[in-house]
Amino acid sequence: MRKSLFVLTLAVLIIAIGGAALAQDVIKLGIAEPMTGAMAVGGELCMRGYELAHEQKPEVLGKKVELILVDNKSDKVEAANAVSRLIERDGVVGVFVSYGSGMAIPGGEVANKAGIPLLSGTATNPLVTQGKDFVFRTCFIDPFQGEVMARYTFENLGIKKAALLVDIAQDYSVGLANFYKRTFEELGGEIVSDTKYNTGDQDFSAQLSQIIASGAEALFFPGYFGDVALIAIQGRELGYTGQYLGGDTLHNPVLIELAGEAAEGLIASTFFAEDQPATPESEKYATLFRAKYGLAPDAVSILTYDSYNLMLDAIERAGSSDPKAIRDALAATKGFQGAGGSVTINETGDAIKPAVLVKVVNGEYKYETTVTP
């Protein structure tokens, strides 16, 4: 009886030690993106970047990288809960939350409080990193993006009267519109119409009629591509002939697919242009992306691709999977050569990087210009 008990105890001990050793051979990174709800398409774009990067680099420090996904359901409360579950239940040492500043802000608060580094690929609202030592991003921020687009509207296009159509349900849209408006008016331009909508609205005829009546030469709509596609179509159907302008969320081939001819001439600020690669990594990424998905690269997936690679780069530089060590390495990032361009992290955790402007020409995004900070 004693011998049997000893053998059983030894077997349990061996299994426990083996399990612990196995756990030590894995570095867990969490992903909290919208896989359902209003932003589910954006979540899918994010996953393409993470998955492609993980395929190319599945290990770091001689250990396998395990990606754990939790759906934040396109909801701010669920975004916080998703990050909390990844940290408390799954024991991740780093987290990615990219699509939607409204999701990244509460997610970042949870990660920061827990002392776990969070890296956002596409959340451009300043509040994402503000006051959070453990939160970083690989994209530029909206004050810069808004200024770039306002200056381009006024100085390059010669437009003096512009309209805004803003999604009041999204922090990204509200913030970017405000930064655009501030710079445009400072330059001497006039915002002749400032109308609102909510994510998922289908009929924009009232707002567009007001915009047409205002005499606006340009319409700046800093929304998500699904809604903007409808706005673009309805605007042209109602007879609006002005210039369409937007932010980084509009650099997505799906927008062109949805809007068709209505997307022609649209100009958006973004992070890269396939026909003007910023780094050798840009060309490599475009080739890999097209081979895997059979699609043109988009602004979302390229930044989640960069986020994954930057997180692993930080782990390598830290020589450790300790969250504080990873955080310190992220903060010290200078000149990281990503597919979306060179990334240097400043004192607030934001990426210092240029804005690239693209224009829809014959159903494709074409490079217009680059604006450096």
N, C-alpha and C positions, 0 to 999 in steps of 0.2 A: 504493500500500500504506500509506504513511504517512498519507495523507488519510483512508483508510478507518479506520485505527486511531484517528486523532484524532476522527473522527465517533463511533465506538463509545465511546471514552472519555468524550466530551462527553455522550453519551446516558446512560451509566451515572451520570455525575456529576449530571445533571439529575434522574434517577430517585431518586438518593440524597438530593439536596436536597429534592425533593418529598416523599419519604417522611418525612424528618426534620421538615419543616414540618407534614405531616399529623399526625405523632406529637405535635407541640407543640400542636396544636389539640384534643387529647383529654386528659382527666383520667381516669385509671384508678382505680377503686375495687373492691376484692375482697370477695367474699362466701364464707364457709366455713360452710355449714350442712348438716345431715343430710338428704340427699335419698334415701338408702337406709338400711336397717337399722331398729332398733327405734324410732327417733325421726323417721322419714321424714315422718310426717304433720305433725309440728311444723315440719320444714324447709319443707314446702309452705306452711304458714301464714306463716312468715317471708317467703317469696318474694312472697306476695301484697302484703305491706306495702311491700317494696322496689320491686316493679314498679309499684305504683300511684303511689308517690312519684316514681319516675323518669319516669313518663308525665307527671306534672304539672310536673316541673322537670328536663328533660333536659340543661340546660346550667348552667354556673357560670363566672364570669369571662370570658364570651364563648366558652367552650370546651365541646364536647360531653362529657358524662359517660358513660364506658363502664363497665358493671358486668360483672365477670368472676366466674363462679360455679365453685367447686370443692367437690365432695361430700366431707364429712368422715366419711361412712359411719356416723354415730352412734358413733364410736370415738375414744377420747382420743388415741391415737397418731396416727391419721389426721387428727385435728383440728389437731395441731401440724404435720403434714406439709402439710396443705392451706394453712395460713397461710404456711408456708415457700415453697411453690410460687408462691403469689400474689405474694409479695414478690420472690423471686429470679428466677422465670421470666417473670412478667407485668409486673413493675415497677409495682405499685400504690402509691399514695401514702397509702392508708387502707384499713382492713379492717373488715368487720362479721362478728361471730360472736355469735349471739344464743341459739339454742335449746339449752339444757342447760348449766348451770354447769360440768359435767364436761368439756364441749368448749371452753368459753370460757377456762377456767383455763390449760390447756396452750397453747391458741392465743394467749392473751395473753402468755405467757412468750416465745414466739417473736417476736411483734410488738414487744414491749418491748425485747428484746435487739437487734433490727434497727433500732430507732428509727423505727418506723412506727406511727402512731396507730391504735388498735383501739377501736371503739365497739360495745358490746353493748346490745341492746335489752331482753332479758328475763332475762339471767343474774343472779340475785339473791344468790348466795353471796358473802360478803365477800372470799373469797380471789381472786375474779376480778380485782379492782383492787389488792389489797394488795401494796405494794412495787413497783408498776409505774407509772412516771411517764407512760407512753404509752397507758395503758388507761383507758377511761371507760365509763360506762353511762347509759342514759336511764331506768332503772327504780330503784325503791327497793331496799333490801337486806333480807336475811332477818332480821337482828336486830330491825329495825323491824316488819317484817311479822309475825314470830312473836309479838312483844309485843302488837301490835294485836289479833291473833286470840285470844290467850290472855286478854287483858283483856275482850274482847267476850264470850268464853265465860263467864268468871267473873262479871263485873260486870253485863253487859247481859242475858245469858240466865239468870243465876243458877245455873249449873251448877257443881257442886263436884267431880264425879268424871268424868274424861275418859280415853279410851284413845287410843293412837297405833298406827298401822299404817304402817310406814316401808319405803321401797324402799332397801335397803342398797347397791344398785348405783349409786345416783345421789347425787352430792354435794349437790345441791339438796335432796333429800328428807331426808337425814340432818341437814343443817345446820338446815333450817327446823324440823324436829321438835324438835331440841335447844333452839332459841330459844323455841319455844312452851312446851316442858316447863319450862324455867327460870323463865319469867315466871308460868306457871300455878301452880307450886309456891310461888313467892315470895308470891303473892297468897293462899295458903292452900288452893289446890286440890290434888287428889290424882290422880296418873296411876295408874290401877288396872290398866292393861294396856299393855305396850309390846312389840308384836310386829313381825316383819320379813317381807319378801318380796323377790323379785328381779324386775327389769323383765321383763315378758313372761309371768310366772306366770299360770296359768289357774284354779287351784283355791285358794280362800282360806278354805275351810270350817274348817280347823283353827284358824287365827288368829281368825276371826270367832266361832267357838264359845267360844274363850277370852275374847274381848271381851264376849260376851253374859253369860257366867258371872261376869265381874268386876263386873257391875252398873254399867258405864260409862253415864253419861247422854249423853255425846257421843263421837263418833269423829272425830279429826283425822287425815286422811290426806293428807299433802303429797306426792302423787305426780303422775305424768303422767296426762292425762285418760283414755287408753285403759284403763290398768290400774284406775284409780279407778272407771270405769263398771262394770267387772266386779265390783269389790268392793261397790259400792253395790247392785247387783242381788242378789248372793249374800247380802249382809247382810239385806236385806228378806225374801228367800226363807227365810232361817233364823229369822226372827222378831225381828230387831233393830229396835227402834222409836226409838232415840235420835237425837240431832241429828247430821247430817253436816256437817263443816267442812273447809275446805282452803285452799290458797294460790292464787296467781295462775294457775297452770297449769289450774285448774278453771274458769276463766272462758272457756269455749269452747263454742259451740253444738253442736259435735260430741258433747260429753259428754252433753248432754241428749238428743240423737238416739240415742246408744248406750244410755244408761241408762233412758230413758223415765220411767215413773212413779217409779222408784227415785231419780231426781234431785230430785224435788219437795222443797222445803224446804232444800236444800243452801245453805250460806252460804260465800262465798269472798271473800278479799281480792284486790283487783285495782287497775287503774290508771284506769279510767273506767267510767261507766255511760251507755249510750246514751240513757236516759230522764232523765239529769241531766248534760248536757254541761258540762264544766269551762271550756271556751274556745270562741270562735267556730270555731276550727280543728277542734274535736271534731265539731260539727255538719256541717261541710264534709266531713270525712273519712267520717262515717257515710253521707252521701248518695252520695259517690263510690264507696265500697266496695260498697254495695248495688247501685248501678247497674252496676258492673263484674262483680261475682261473683254477684249474686243471693242473697247470704247476709247474716246478721246479723254485725256486726263482732265480732272476738274480741280478747282482750288481747295476743296475740302479734303479730298483724299491725299493730295500731295502734302498737306500740312500734318495730317495724322501719321503719314509715313515718316515725315521729319521728326515728329514728336517721339515716336517709338525709338528712332535711331538716336535722337538726342538723349533720351533717358538712358539708353544702353551706353552711350558715350560717357555720360556722367558717372554711371556705375563703374565703368572701366577706369576713368580718371580717379575716382574715389578709391578704387581697389577694394570695394566693399559693397555689400547690399544693405548696410545700415542706413535707415531713412535719413538720419541727420547728415551722414557723410554724403549721401546722394544729393540732398538739398544744397549742401555747401558747394558741391561740384557744379550743379546746375547754375547756381548764382555766379560762379566764376567763369561761365561759358563765354568764350571770345572767338569769333570767326569760325564757328561751326559751319562746315560746308554742306548744306542741305539741298535737297532737290528743289525746294522753294527759295533758294538763295542763301547767302551767308547770314548767320544768326549770331548776334552778340547780345547777351542779357544785361540790362542795365540795373541800377540800384533798386528799382521798384519791381523787378521780375519780368519786365516787358522786353520784347525783342526789338532791337534796333535794326531795321531792315528797310529797303526801298519799297515803294509802291509801284506796281506795273499797271499801266492802263491798256485795256484791250477793247477792241471794237468788233461787233458782229458784221462780217462782210461775206455775202454769198453763203450764209448759213454756217460760218465758222468764225471762231475768235481769232482776230489778228492783232499783232502787237502794234501799239500806238506810241507809247513813250514810257520812260522810267523816271520816277521822281525820288530823289534821295532825301533822307531826313535832314 
